């Protein structure tokens, strides 16, 4: 199996697990603070689209980018909700195991994205960038 396949499979697994956790937590957040619950639902939908796109080769690049943007946005929201807080006084603690797990999944997704697209690919003793331009 080529190494790039490993990266998108890891990313798909991370996105799927993250979608599952957000889907599980969405009803609780809808009750607690409705706009947060809606964001959880939207995040879940975007992550499911990401997984589907990663599994279909024709949409893989767009799915990578969508998943990276969603993961980075979720990371930023997680940190903001635990430091400065979110609108309407929404503030969480750092001791939430689901939140920490999601943060790790999001970081793993972004790392897989970086490894798949920003590193040179070695082929026949010639380093080639993912955009196929040759590098000496």
N, C-alpha and C positions, 0 to 999 in steps of 0.2 A: 504494500500500500504506500503510495507516495506520501511524503511528509506533509504536504499541504492538506491532504485529506484528514490527517490527524487533527490539524488545527480547526477545520470547520466542523468536524465531528465533536470535538471538545466544546466549541462555541455553541453548537446546536444543543448539546446536553445541558450546558450552563443556562442557556436561554429557556429551555423547556422546564428545567427545575425552578428557575426564577419565576416563570409564568405560573407554574403550579402553586408556589408559595403565595404569590400576589393574588391569585384567584381564591385561594383559601382564606386570605386575610381581608379581602375586599368587603364582604358583608359586615364584618366587625367595624371596619373603618367607615362604611356608609352610615352605620348607626351612630358612631362616635362623632365624626365630622364629615358630613356628606361630600364636600368637595375633595377631601382626601380619598374617600372611597371611590369617587368617580375617577380620580387619577390612577388608583390601583386597577380599576377595570380597564381604562385606556392603556395602561402599561402592559397589562396581561394580553390584551388584543394585539398590541404592537409586537410583543415577544412571540406570540403564536405565529404572526405573520413572518417574523424573522426566522423562526425554526422552519416553517414551510419553505421560505425562500432559500435557506441554506441547503435544504435537501434537494432542491431543483437547480441543476447546474446553470440554467439560463438566467436565473435571477440571483445567483449567489453573491455577486459583487454588491448589488443594491441591498441585499439582505444583510451582508456584513456591515455596511455603512449604517443602515437603520438600527441594527442591534447595538453597534458601538455608540450611536447617539442616544439611544434609549438607556443603555447601561450607564453612560456618563451622566445623563440627566438624573437617573435614579440615585447614583452615588452622591451627586451634589444635593439632591433633595434630602437624602438620608442624613448627611452631615449637617445640613442647615436645620433640619427638624430637631437635632440634638444639641445644637450650639446656639444659633441666633433665634431659632423658632420660625414657624411659618405663619402666614396670615391667620387672624382670628385667635391668636394665642396658642396655636397648636404646637406643643413641645413634647417630645418623647425622651425616654432615658436611654442610655447606652447599653443597658443590660438586657435588651430584647434579643433572644437567640435567633429569631426569624430574620430580624434586620441585619444582624451580623453575618448570617449565612448568605443572605441576598447580596450584601456588600462584597463578600468573597467571590460569589458567582459572577457578579458584574465585573470585578477586577480580573477574574480568570478569562471572561469573554474578551475584554479589551486587550489583555495580554495575548490571547490567541490571534486576535485581529492584527495586532502589531507584528507578531511573529510571521503571520501568513503574508502580509502585504508590504511590510517595510524592511524586511531583511532581504539581502541578495539570495538568489537561488543558485546553487552550484550545480552545473550540468556540463559533463564532458570536460572537466578541469577548467571551465570558463565561468566566471561569476556573471550571472545575468540578473538584472533587476526584474521584478514582476511585470514591468511594462515592456519587456523584451529588448530594452536597449543594452548593448554589451558594455561591460566595464572591464578594463584591462586588469 
